[in-house]
């Protein structure tokens, strides 16, 4: 009898769990150094997880030393009841140099180009609309392409959360805390300065 009495409660619990799961989406974005894009989005309300990795190429099992043809990218898992896909894309565009087709900031070459990788037709439509809005706001051609997603390959463990790691790396000047090494890299690369120059008060994630 207890089993039958609990049936409505169990059904409601499963329905709630299903609804919660349905609210989770993924966005795959390439915006130059994946450390920086990961650092930008991990603190955004509604974002559950950000993974650095590689995508867009044809080779299997890419690595940091061998990812020819792939972009450095991130996979963002988010709750779309708290932040929409459109908001994720807008924040991404407003934190990158969308008029630079040759890379991002000090990182040059194909692996560091910006791109939005969409997982379905709805995402593609939203991404293209956000690109159009960004182009109108800037009065310049946005060269960040909207591409159909390919397999996303997570990067090596030492790249994940690199920006906040308290481990040490060996440099020519001796050991340096990764967190400080990242802050120096981001500043020296000119990322925030260029984003502020391009977007002004609409810039996102300035450090």
Backbone as a chain_set.jsonl record, in Angstrom:
{"seq": "XXXXXXXXXXXXXXXXXXXXXXXXXXXXXXXXXXXXXXXXXXXXXXXXXXXXXXXXXXXXXXXXXXXXXXXXXXXXXXXXXXXXXXXXXXXXXXXXXXXXXXXXXXXXXXXXXXXXXXXXXXXXXXXXXXXXXXXXXXXXXXXXXXXXXXXXXXXXXXXXXXXXXXXXXXXXXXXXXXXXXXXXXXXXXXXXXXXXXXXXXXXXXXX", "coords": {"N": [[0.82, -1.205, 0.0], [1.949, 1.21, 0.79], [3.731, 1.64, -1.261], [2.028, 2.287, -3.4], [0.897, 4.588, -2.402], [3.015, 6.286, -2.373], [3.519, 6.619, -5.005], [2.52, 8.931, -6.531], [4.187, 10.931, -5.47], [6.742, 10.021, -6.174], [6.517, 10.108, -8.96], [6.19, 12.855, -9.326], [8.648, 13.757, -8.405], [10.41, 12.607, -10.272], [9.505, 13.903, -12.559], [10.175, 16.518, -11.941], [12.952, 16.292, -11.819], [13.431, 15.624, -14.482], [12.58, 17.96, -15.751], [14.421, 19.773, -14.723], [16.755, 18.759, -15.814], [16.225, 19.21, -18.487], [16.571, 21.903, -18.721], [19.22, 22.349, -18.961], [21.813, 23.372, -21.058], [24.379, 23.322, -23.599], [27.123, 25.292, -24.71], [29.481, 25.905, -27.215], [32.423, 27.523, -27.664], [34.951, 29.446, -29.243], [37.512, 31.547, -28.452], [40.142, 32.56, -28.704], [42.832, 32.119, -26.437], [42.067, 29.369, -24.45], [42.186, 29.313, -21.682], [41.496, 31.901, -20.892], [38.852, 32.31, -21.812], [37.552, 30.341, -20.371], [38.057, 31.295, -17.758], [36.576, 33.66, -17.881], [33.861, 32.806, -18.033], [33.295, 31.044, -15.931], [32.418, 32.213, -13.569], [29.909, 33.19, -14.078], [26.519, 33.678, -13.262], [24.35, 30.92, -13.338], [25.907, 29.408, -15.008], [27.173, 26.199, -15.06], [29.413, 24.627, -15.545], [32.628, 24.776, -17.077], [34.684, 23.713, -19.622], [37.906, 23.461, -20.892], [39.168, 22.915, -24.191], [39.502, 21.331, -27.43], [38.318, 21.825, -30.759], [36.633, 21.622, -33.974], [38.417, 20.664, -35.842], [39.659, 17.861, -37.826], [41.202, 15.777, -36.908], [41.657, 13.079, -34.592], [41.701, 12.84, -31.009], [43.2, 15.258, -30.238], [45.997, 17.123, -28.924], [47.662, 19.482, -26.745], [50.151, 19.917, -27.807], [49.802, 18.99, -30.34], [47.434, 19.903, -32.169], [46.61, 20.486, -34.732], [44.595, 22.128, -37.045], [42.459, 22.293, -35.331], [40.501, 24.453, -33.193], [41.326, 26.244, -30.21], [39.083, 25.957, -27.628], [36.084, 26.304, -25.583], [33.757, 24.382, -23.688], [30.706, 25.138, -22.503], [28.525, 24.487, -19.919], [25.282, 25.231, -19.028], [22.483, 26.554, -17.149], [19.589, 27.131, -18.661], [17.38, 28.308, -17.621], [18.282, 30.225, -16.019], [20.23, 31.679, -17.368], [20.181, 32.666, -20.681], [20.833, 31.133, -23.923], [21.253, 33.113, -25.819], [22.164, 35.221, -24.205], [24.568, 34.139, -23.3], [26.003, 34.044, -25.717], [26.04, 36.767, -26.384], [27.599, 37.822, -24.257], [29.968, 36.486, -24.804], [30.693, 37.508, -27.376], [31.064, 40.195, -26.697], [33.359, 40.065, -25.288], [35.472, 39.454, -26.798], [37.675, 39.965, -29.643], [36.024, 40.685, -32.182], [36.444, 41.54, -34.728], [38.766, 40.63, -35.71], [40.295, 38.407, -37.739], [42.517, 36.846, -37.677], [43.316, 35.59, -35.363], [43.41, 35.944, -31.781], [44.049, 38.724, -29.921], [47.254, 38.655, -28.497], [47.718, 36.119, -29.341], [48.213, 34.407, -32.175], [47.168, 32.931, -35.299], [45.544, 29.964, -36.69], [44.515, 28.281, -34.665], [43.746, 29.991, -32.706], [41.677, 31.558, -33.559], [38.463, 33.194, -33.387], [35.218, 31.743, -32.891], [31.849, 30.539, -33.104], [30.405, 27.599, -32.212], [27.706, 25.795, -33.087], [25.125, 23.687, -31.769], [22.696, 22.908, -32.752], [19.88, 23.763, -34.901], [18.37, 25.798, -33.704], [20.199, 27.026, -31.949], [21.99, 27.983, -33.875], [20.454, 29.901, -35.228], [19.996, 31.759, -33.184], [22.637, 32.492, -32.557], [23.501, 33.676, -34.967], [21.782, 35.863, -35.036], [22.693, 37.282, -32.81], [25.287, 37.882, -33.628], [24.692, 39.597, -35.743], [23.524, 41.706, -34.289], [25.747, 42.535, -32.814], [27.403, 43.408, -34.864], [25.922, 45.578, -35.855], [25.999, 47.224, -33.614], [28.709, 47.839, -33.416], [29.27, 48.888, -35.892], [30.974, 47.777, -37.649], [32.28, 45.043, -39.613], [31.648, 41.903, -38.322], [33.728, 39.226, -37.915], [33.688, 36.793, -36.704], [32.811, 33.525, -37.122], [29.752, 31.556, -37.427], [29.477, 28.281, -36.862], [28.758, 24.841, -37.603], [28.77, 22.528, -34.976], [31.514, 20.397, -34.222], [33.023, 17.36, -32.971], [33.867, 17.784, -29.585], [36.852, 17.925, -27.874], [38.085, 17.417, -24.733], [40.688, 19.291, -23.156], [44.011, 18.604, -21.869], [44.433, 17.718, -18.385], [45.943, 19.597, -16.932], [45.357, 22.006, -18.079], [42.815, 22.672, -17.303], [40.98, 24.905, -15.333], [43.228, 26.477, -15.099], [43.703, 29.189, -14.636], [43.151, 29.687, -11.965], [44.723, 28.062, -10.488], [46.888, 27.064, -7.851], [49.224, 25.771, -8.102], [52.669, 25.409, -9.143], [54.655, 26.634, -11.814], [57.57, 26.145, -13.773], [59.671, 28.698, -14.732], [61.912, 30.731, -16.73], [62.792, 32.494, -14.912], [62.558, 31.226, -12.573], [60.454, 29.334, -10.22], [56.939, 29.921, -10.55], [53.779, 30.88, -9.365], [50.887, 29.482, -10.779], [48.517, 30.971, -10.924], [49.378, 33.601, -10.746], [51.034, 33.63, -12.939], [49.168, 33.335, -14.963], [47.681, 35.72, -14.688], [49.627, 37.584, -15.369], [50.131, 36.825, -18.001], [47.618, 37.339, -19.216], [47.391, 40.091, -18.952], [49.731, 40.993, -20.292], [49.191, 40.061, -22.822], [47.291, 41.745, -23.728], [44.555, 41.468, -23.785], [42.262, 42.437, -22.245], [42.594, 45.177, -22.53], [42.256, 45.56, -25.296], [39.633, 44.608, -25.679], [38.217, 46.48, -24.18], [38.852, 48.771, -25.631], [37.595, 48.195, -28.068], [34.867, 47.639, -27.403], [34.093, 49.434, -25.44], [31.94, 50.756, -22.98], [30.296, 48.586, -23.144], [31.792, 46.353, -22.922], [32.681, 43.09, -21.75], [33.691, 41.157, -18.872], [36.103, 42.396, -17.999], [39.289, 42.485, -16.539]], "CA": [[0.0, 0.0, 0.0], [2.832, 2.377, 0.863], [4.279, 1.85, -2.598], [1.034, 2.99, -4.213], [0.711, 5.916, -1.83], [4.184, 7.094, -2.73], [3.651, 6.71, -6.462], [2.434, 10.31, -7.038], [5.373, 11.685, -5.055], [7.861, 9.567, -7.004], [6.301, 10.631, -10.308], [6.453, 14.301, -9.294], [10.1, 13.924, -8.256], [11.022, 12.292, -11.567], [9.146, 14.969, -13.496], [10.983, 17.687, -11.583], [14.328, 16.011, -12.247], [13.46, 15.707, -15.938], [12.479, 19.369, -16.127], [15.691, 20.42, -14.4], [17.731, 18.318, -16.805], [15.892, 19.816, -19.775], [17.007, 23.294, -18.708], [20.664, 22.41, -19.162], [22.298, 23.439, -22.426], [25.82, 23.485, -23.777], [27.593, 26.214, -25.735], [30.883, 25.667, -27.553], [32.917, 28.82, -28.127], [36.396, 29.63, -29.392], [37.799, 32.979, -28.344], [41.557, 32.709, -28.386], [43.318, 31.245, -25.357], [40.923, 28.805, -23.725], [42.262, 29.687, -20.269], [40.818, 33.179, -20.676], [37.41, 32.153, -21.995], [37.116, 29.579, -19.203], [38.067, 32.213, -16.62], [35.475, 34.606, -18.039], [32.511, 32.279, -17.882], [33.045, 30.186, -14.769], [31.736, 32.92, -12.491], [28.635, 33.734, -14.536], [25.368, 32.991, -12.667], [23.682, 29.996, -14.24], [26.898, 28.528, -15.645], [27.458, 25.082, -14.176], [30.726, 24.038, -15.776], [33.328, 25.207, -18.288], [35.799, 22.805, -19.903], [38.787, 23.865, -21.983], [39.433, 21.804, -25.099], [39.79, 21.555, -28.847], [37.245, 21.425, -31.655], [36.645, 22.224, -35.301], [39.327, 19.976, -36.747], [39.287, 16.494, -38.23], [42.048, 14.772, -36.268], [41.161, 12.541, -33.327], [42.548, 12.929, -29.825], [44.177, 16.339, -30.287], [46.685, 17.497, -27.695], [48.164, 20.855, -26.796], [51.322, 19.932, -28.694], [49.421, 18.564, -31.685], [46.001, 20.089, -32.439], [46.537, 21.091, -36.056], [43.262, 22.169, -37.611], [41.472, 22.54, -34.287], [40.501, 25.697, -32.434], [41.209, 26.182, -28.759], [37.68, 26.301, -27.379], [35.525, 25.864, -24.312], [32.391, 23.862, -23.665], [30.035, 25.734, -21.349], [27.255, 23.9, -19.539], [24.568, 26.273, -18.296], [21.066, 26.392, -16.873], [18.962, 28.171, -19.471], [16.351, 28.995, -16.846], [18.962, 31.327, -15.331], [20.895, 32.482, -18.386], [19.799, 32.145, -21.996], [21.905, 30.95, -24.9], [21.513, 34.429, -26.41], [22.994, 35.993, -23.265], [25.922, 33.555, -23.336], [26.651, 34.481, -26.951], [26.296, 38.205, -26.283], [28.744, 38.004, -23.367], [31.145, 36.011, -25.526], [31.053, 38.475, -28.418], [31.498, 41.436, -26.055], [34.609, 39.819, -24.56], [36.466, 39.039, -27.79], [37.921, 40.901, -30.75], [35.199, 40.074, -33.236], [36.82, 42.06, -36.047], [40.095, 40.089, -35.995], [40.167, 37.065, -38.323], [43.804, 36.154, -37.668], [43.638, 35.106, -34.027], [42.855, 36.806, -30.741], [44.994, 39.453, -29.09], [48.638, 38.317, -28.854], [47.761, 34.736, -29.833], [47.939, 34.453, -33.608], [47.106, 31.655, -35.996], [44.232, 29.335, -36.838], [44.027, 27.689, -33.42], [43.286, 31.034, -31.794], [40.593, 32.337, -34.143], [37.195, 33.112, -32.669], [34.131, 31.067, -33.604], [30.735, 30.004, -32.324], [30.056, 26.273, -32.722], [26.326, 25.575, -32.662], [24.765, 22.279, -31.631], [21.432, 22.63, -33.438], [19.396, 24.879, -35.719], [17.942, 26.894, -32.836], [21.4, 27.748, -31.531], [22.549, 28.679, -35.033], [19.634, 31.086, -35.48], [20.261, 32.723, -32.106], [24.009, 32.985, -32.699], [23.557, 34.583, -36.114], [21.1, 37.096, -34.638], [23.579, 38.011, -31.899], [26.373, 38.421, -34.456], [24.126, 40.75, -36.458], [23.388, 42.785, -33.312], [27.089, 43.024, -32.504], [27.877, 44.131, -36.044], [25.212, 46.854, -35.889], [26.473, 48.035, -32.493], [30.077, 48.284, -33.686], [29.397, 49.541, -37.187], [32.072, 47.093, -38.338], [31.963, 43.659, -39.943], [32.049, 40.878, -37.364], [34.273, 38.1, -38.678], [33.511, 35.563, -35.933], [31.827, 32.713, -37.851], [28.859, 30.623, -36.755], [29.789, 27.012, -37.513], [28.161, 23.633, -37.025], [29.697, 21.923, -34.02], [32.146, 19.101, -34.407], [33.321, 16.731, -31.678], [34.668, 18.569, -28.646], [37.827, 17.097, -27.166], [38.624, 18.11, -23.562], [42.141, 19.447, -23.103], [44.705, 17.927, -20.788], [43.99, 18.127, -17.047], [46.658, 20.766, -16.418], [44.772, 23.225, -18.647], [41.528, 22.963, -16.685], [41.092, 25.825, -14.191], [44.611, 26.963, -15.015], [43.739, 30.567, -14.169], [43.051, 29.806, -10.512], [45.559, 27.05, -9.863], [47.973, 27.532, -6.975], [50.426, 25.001, -8.38], [53.765, 26.231, -9.64], [55.276, 26.284, -13.092], [58.966, 26.572, -13.819], [59.966, 29.673, -15.773], [63.338, 31.075, -16.774], [63.09, 33.287, -13.719], [62.284, 30.41, -11.405], [59.064, 28.895, -10.062], [55.923, 30.966, -10.47], [52.441, 30.371, -9.126], [50.115, 29.524, -12.023], [47.531, 32.043, -10.885], [50.087, 34.847, -11.059], [51.505, 33.508, -14.323], [48.014, 33.594, -15.821], [47.355, 37.151, -14.629], [50.653, 38.29, -16.14], [49.887, 36.511, -19.414], [46.413, 38.017, -19.696], [47.699, 41.522, -19.063], [50.745, 41.209, -21.329], [48.602, 39.735, -24.12], [46.478, 42.889, -24.131], [43.17, 41.049, -24.009], [41.281, 43.35, -21.662], [42.768, 46.508, -23.116], [41.664, 45.574, -26.63], [38.184, 44.467, -25.535], [37.711, 47.783, -23.732], [38.981, 49.705, -26.762], [36.616, 47.855, -29.092], [33.487, 47.612, -26.944], [33.797, 50.525, -24.523], [31.147, 50.436, -21.789], [29.598, 47.315, -23.367], [32.765, 45.263, -22.785], [32.421, 42.112, -20.689], [34.737, 40.383, -18.215], [37.378, 43.088, -17.888], [40.033, 42.215, -15.292]], "C": [[0.857, 1.259, 0.0], [3.403, 2.71, -0.505], [3.313, 2.633, -3.466], [0.81, 4.408, -3.716], [1.836, 6.855, -2.233], [4.299, 7.341, -4.228], [3.529, 8.142, -6.985], [3.66, 11.149, -6.689], [6.586, 11.323, -5.901], [7.734, 10.131, -8.414], [6.614, 12.118, -10.378], [7.944, 14.57, -9.203], [10.812, 13.668, -9.578], [10.725, 13.373, -12.588], [9.965, 16.207, -13.23], [12.422, 17.498, -12.049], [14.444, 16.121, -13.75], [13.412, 17.139, -16.414], [13.782, 20.085, -15.869], [16.754, 20.061, -15.422], [17.493, 19.008, -18.146], [16.363, 21.258, -19.86], [18.496, 23.442, -18.983], [21.0, 22.398, -20.65], [23.821, 23.506, -22.423], [26.071, 24.511, -24.872], [29.07, 25.928, -25.966], [31.408, 26.908, -28.26], [34.429, 28.823, -28.206], [36.679, 31.126, -29.391], [39.249, 33.252, -28.004], [41.953, 31.718, -27.311], [42.164, 30.699, -24.537], [40.982, 29.075, -22.233], [41.399, 30.914, -19.991], [39.307, 33.053, -20.816], [36.829, 31.359, -20.829], [37.029, 30.486, -17.981], [36.905, 33.186, -16.685], [34.142, 34.018, -17.608], [32.261, 31.492, -16.603], [32.306, 30.897, -13.649], [30.381, 33.476, -12.874], [27.478, 32.971, -13.885], [24.632, 32.148, -13.707], [24.627, 29.065, -14.967], [27.294, 27.452, -14.648], [28.884, 24.556, -14.321], [31.312, 24.618, -17.057], [34.551, 24.313, -18.455], [36.601, 23.364, -21.065], [39.063, 22.663, -22.885], [39.699, 22.25, -26.517], [38.594, 21.103, -29.681], [37.433, 22.072, -33.014], [37.538, 21.54, -36.309], [38.855, 18.569, -37.069], [40.103, 15.414, -37.537], [41.463, 14.344, -34.931], [42.196, 12.738, -32.226], [43.604, 14.035, -29.914], [44.778, 16.621, -28.919], [47.178, 18.929, -27.839], [49.344, 20.965, -27.757], [50.973, 19.562, -30.136], [47.905, 18.681, -31.861], [45.811, 20.847, -33.75], [45.111, 21.001, -36.616], [42.157, 22.451, -36.609], [41.592, 23.965, -33.741], [40.679, 25.367, -30.951], [39.812, 26.691, -28.431], [37.289, 25.9, -25.966], [34.129, 25.312, -24.539], [31.748, 24.336, -22.365], [28.718, 25.008, -21.121], [26.522, 24.907, -18.661], [23.097, 25.934, -18.137], [20.322, 27.492, -17.612], [17.713, 28.767, -18.825], [16.953, 30.209, -16.128], [19.699, 32.234, -16.297], [20.58, 31.857, -19.746], [21.023, 31.938, -22.88], [22.255, 32.286, -25.553], [22.399, 35.274, -25.517], [24.427, 35.468, -23.228], [26.666, 34.059, -24.57], [26.963, 35.974, -26.902], [27.513, 38.48, -25.403], [30.041, 37.581, -24.065], [31.608, 37.04, -26.564], [31.619, 39.753, -27.821], [32.761, 41.248, -25.222], [35.715, 39.332, -25.488], [36.64, 40.123, -28.845], [37.26, 40.32, -31.991], [35.525, 40.6, -34.63], [38.202, 41.56, -36.471], [39.965, 38.65, -36.475], [41.448, 36.247, -38.203], [44.208, 35.554, -36.347], [42.957, 35.998, -33.012], [43.99, 37.387, -29.91], [46.427, 39.043, -29.452], [48.763, 36.908, -29.422], [47.304, 34.708, -31.288], [47.878, 33.054, -34.199], [45.732, 31.018, -35.907], [43.671, 28.798, -35.527], [43.401, 28.724, -32.5], [42.22, 31.936, -32.399], [39.326, 32.197, -33.286], [36.157, 32.42, -33.537], [33.066, 30.651, -32.605], [30.338, 28.69, -32.967], [28.672, 25.905, -32.194], [25.942, 24.105, -32.734], [23.472, 21.91, -32.339], [20.984, 23.889, -34.178], [18.959, 26.069, -34.869], [19.138, 27.719, -32.37], [21.986, 28.554, -32.691], [21.774, 29.969, -35.313], [19.903, 32.169, -34.441], [21.646, 33.332, -32.268], [24.124, 33.976, -33.849], [22.87, 35.913, -35.797], [21.977, 37.932, -33.723], [24.774, 38.603, -32.649], [25.896, 39.657, -35.208], [23.974, 41.946, -35.531], [24.748, 43.39, -32.979], [27.641, 43.859, -33.651], [27.218, 45.505, -36.137], [25.719, 47.794, -34.793], [27.855, 48.623, -32.767], [30.184, 49.128, -34.949], [30.571, 49.006, -37.974], [31.652, 45.657, -38.62], [32.501, 42.73, -38.864], [32.495, 39.65, -38.144], [34.185, 36.778, -37.919], [32.448, 34.7, -36.615], [30.935, 31.902, -36.926], [28.965, 29.306, -37.514], [29.043, 25.86, -36.84], [29.199, 22.944, -36.147], [30.256, 20.602, -34.532], [32.439, 18.528, -33.022], [34.216, 17.642, -30.85], [35.562, 17.623, -27.859], [38.351, 17.873, -25.952], [40.151, 18.162, -23.598], [42.704, 18.688, -21.905], [44.327, 18.532, -19.427], [44.675, 19.41, -16.576], [46.16, 22.074, -17.012], [43.467, 23.621, -17.955], [41.735, 23.816, -15.429], [42.5, 26.377, -14.007], [44.678, 28.333, -14.351], [43.672, 30.707, -12.651], [43.896, 28.781, -9.765], [46.629, 27.697, -8.99], [49.208, 26.647, -7.104], [51.499, 25.938, -8.928], [54.252, 25.71, -10.985], [56.704, 26.811, -13.06], [59.158, 27.518, -14.997], [61.458, 29.955, -15.768], [63.771, 31.889, -15.572], [62.786, 32.534, -12.433], [60.824, 30.02, -11.311], [58.107, 30.087, -9.967], [54.565, 30.316, -10.272], [51.613, 30.522, -10.397], [49.134, 30.688, -12.05], [48.182, 33.38, -11.252], [50.613, 34.816, -12.492], [50.365, 33.803, -15.286], [47.682, 35.08, -15.856], [48.356, 37.966, -15.444], [50.426, 38.07, -17.633], [48.709, 37.31, -19.952], [46.676, 39.512, -19.893], [48.656, 41.782, -20.213], [50.184, 40.949, -22.725], [47.681, 40.852, -24.615], [45.011, 42.576, -24.326], [42.168, 42.092, -23.51], [41.382, 44.757, -22.249], [42.103, 46.603, -24.485], [40.14, 45.463, -26.568], [37.569, 45.795, -25.103], [37.762, 48.808, -24.858], [37.886, 49.464, -27.791], [35.18, 48.084, -28.626], [33.112, 48.742, -25.999], [33.009, 50.056, -23.318], [30.382, 49.124, -21.934], [30.53, 46.114, -23.227], [32.408, 44.366, -21.602], [33.727, 41.551, -20.137], [36.09, 41.099, -18.122], [38.011, 42.786, -16.525], [40.801, 43.455, -14.871]], "O": [[0.553, 2.238, -0.681], [3.546, 3.876, -0.874], [3.722, 3.542, -4.188], [0.563, 5.32, -4.504], [1.634, 8.056, -2.409], [5.089, 8.177, -4.666], [4.349, 8.551, -7.807], [4.118, 11.966, -7.488], [7.361, 12.193, -6.299], [8.721, 10.58, -8.998], [7.216, 12.595, -11.34], [8.454, 15.491, -9.839], [11.708, 14.419, -9.962], [11.587, 13.726, -13.393], [10.407, 16.88, -14.162], [13.035, 18.412, -12.599], [15.434, 16.647, -14.259], [14.107, 17.509, -17.36], [14.217, 20.906, -16.677], [17.545, 20.903, -15.848], [18.441, 19.348, -18.855], [16.537, 21.785, -20.959], [18.977, 24.552, -19.213], [20.539, 21.538, -21.401], [24.455, 23.716, -21.389], [25.321, 24.588, -25.845], [29.824, 25.73, -25.013], [30.907, 27.296, -29.316], [35.108, 28.269, -27.341], [36.157, 31.873, -30.219], [39.555, 34.067, -27.132], [41.454, 30.593, -27.285], [41.37, 31.464, -23.989], [39.945, 29.07, -21.569], [40.67, 30.97, -19.0], [38.562, 33.628, -20.023], [35.738, 31.666, -20.351], [36.039, 30.451, -17.25], [36.307, 33.506, -15.658], [33.377, 34.666, -16.893], [31.105, 31.293, -16.229], [31.629, 30.246, -12.853], [29.756, 34.17, -12.073], [27.449, 31.742, -13.944], [24.336, 32.611, -14.809], [24.2, 28.037, -15.491], [27.702, 27.754, -13.527], [29.489, 24.099, -13.352], [30.585, 24.915, -18.005], [35.358, 24.175, -17.535], [36.039, 23.702, -22.107], [39.178, 21.534, -22.408], [40.071, 23.396, -26.77], [37.936, 20.117, -29.349], [38.277, 22.951, -33.189], [37.436, 21.803, -37.507], [37.784, 18.144, -36.636], [39.726, 14.242, -37.577], [40.85, 15.145, -34.226], [43.399, 12.795, -32.48], [44.785, 13.773, -29.686], [44.148, 16.386, -27.888], [47.118, 19.513, -28.921], [49.514, 21.979, -28.434], [51.766, 19.797, -31.047], [47.178, 17.697, -31.722], [44.962, 21.732, -33.857], [44.51, 19.927, -36.648], [41.043, 22.808, -36.992], [42.649, 24.591, -33.821], [40.227, 24.318, -30.493], [39.408, 27.749, -28.913], [38.051, 25.25, -25.25], [33.418, 25.722, -25.457], [32.189, 23.982, -21.272], [27.888, 24.922, -22.026], [27.07, 25.384, -17.667], [22.541, 25.135, -18.89], [20.411, 28.661, -17.236], [17.062, 29.631, -19.412], [16.231, 31.103, -15.686], [19.785, 33.44, -16.067], [20.706, 30.645, -19.921], [22.096, 32.486, -22.628], [23.426, 32.56, -25.813], [23.288, 35.971, -26.005], [25.38, 36.242, -23.138], [27.827, 34.456, -24.478], [28.035, 36.397, -27.334], [28.369, 39.287, -25.768], [31.075, 38.236, -23.93], [32.786, 37.393, -26.611], [32.552, 40.335, -28.374], [33.189, 42.169, -24.526], [36.758, 38.86, -25.035], [35.856, 41.068, -28.926], [37.869, 39.561, -32.744], [34.936, 40.148, -35.612], [38.746, 42.016, -37.477], [39.569, 37.771, -35.709], [41.469, 35.077, -38.585], [45.326, 35.057, -36.209], [42.026, 36.73, -33.349], [44.773, 36.668, -29.289], [46.779, 39.082, -30.631], [49.822, 36.545, -29.934], [46.135, 34.959, -31.583], [48.464, 32.113, -33.664], [44.869, 31.466, -35.152], [42.461, 28.859, -35.306], [42.615, 28.381, -31.617], [41.888, 32.971, -31.821], [39.149, 31.216, -32.564], [36.207, 32.499, -34.764], [33.342, 30.44, -31.424], [29.972, 28.661, -34.141], [28.491, 25.725, -30.99], [26.369, 23.375, -33.628], [23.176, 20.727, -32.51], [21.622, 24.938, -34.093], [19.153, 27.218, -35.264], [19.102, 28.949, -32.391], [22.429, 29.686, -32.498], [22.372, 31.006, -35.6], [20.022, 33.348, -34.775], [21.816, 34.544, -32.134], [24.78, 35.009, -33.713], [23.324, 36.968, -36.239], [22.007, 39.157, -33.842], [25.218, 39.707, -32.334], [26.618, 40.65, -35.299], [24.257, 43.077, -35.927], [24.884, 44.609, -32.875], [28.271, 44.894, -33.431], [27.882, 46.489, -36.462], [25.852, 48.999, -35.008], [28.138, 49.763, -32.397], [31.069, 49.975, -35.069], [31.104, 49.681, -38.854], [30.774, 45.117, -37.947], [33.687, 42.777, -38.535], [31.733, 39.099, -38.939], [34.577, 35.74, -38.453], [31.289, 35.108, -36.68], [31.305, 31.599, -35.791], [28.582, 29.228, -38.681], [28.74, 25.915, -35.648], [30.36, 22.799, -36.531], [29.568, 19.812, -35.179], [32.13, 19.16, -32.011], [35.194, 18.199, -31.35], [35.097, 16.653, -27.26], [39.006, 18.9, -26.131], [40.812, 17.209, -24.011], [41.965, 18.201, -21.05], [43.952, 19.701, -19.335], [44.054, 20.224, -15.894], [46.498, 23.146, -16.51], [43.061, 24.781, -18.017], [42.559, 23.491, -14.574], [42.91, 26.703, -12.893], [45.604, 28.609, -13.59], [44.089, 31.729, -12.105], [43.791, 28.654, -8.545], [47.199, 28.731, -9.338], [50.137, 26.759, -6.304], [51.248, 27.123, -9.146], [54.256, 24.507, -11.246], [56.998, 27.805, -12.397], [58.839, 27.17, -16.134], [62.184, 29.472, -14.899], [64.956, 31.969, -15.249], [62.758, 33.115, -11.348], [60.036, 30.328, -12.205], [58.431, 31.119, -9.38], [54.237, 29.326, -10.927], [51.635, 31.58, -11.027], [48.944, 31.319, -13.09], [47.601, 34.185, -11.979], [50.636, 35.839, -13.176], [50.571, 34.451, -16.312], [47.43, 35.639, -16.924], [47.981, 38.921, -16.125], [50.515, 39.004, -18.43], [48.798, 37.896, -21.031], [46.237, 40.11, -20.876], [48.429, 42.683, -21.021], [50.644, 41.544, -23.7], [47.333, 40.892, -25.795], [44.294, 43.343, -24.969], [41.327, 42.567, -24.272], [40.372, 45.436, -22.438], [41.461, 47.605, -24.799], [39.435, 46.143, -27.314], [36.516, 46.187, -25.608], [36.843, 49.61, -25.026], [37.314, 50.413, -28.327], [34.369, 48.652, -29.357], [31.927, 48.986, -25.776], [33.371, 49.059, -22.694], [29.869, 48.6, -20.944], [30.096, 44.975, -23.398], [31.896, 44.834, -20.585], [34.734, 41.478, -20.84], [37.129, 40.44, -18.166], [37.341, 42.831, -15.493], [41.489, 43.438, -13.85]]}, "num_chains": 1, "name": "protein.A"}
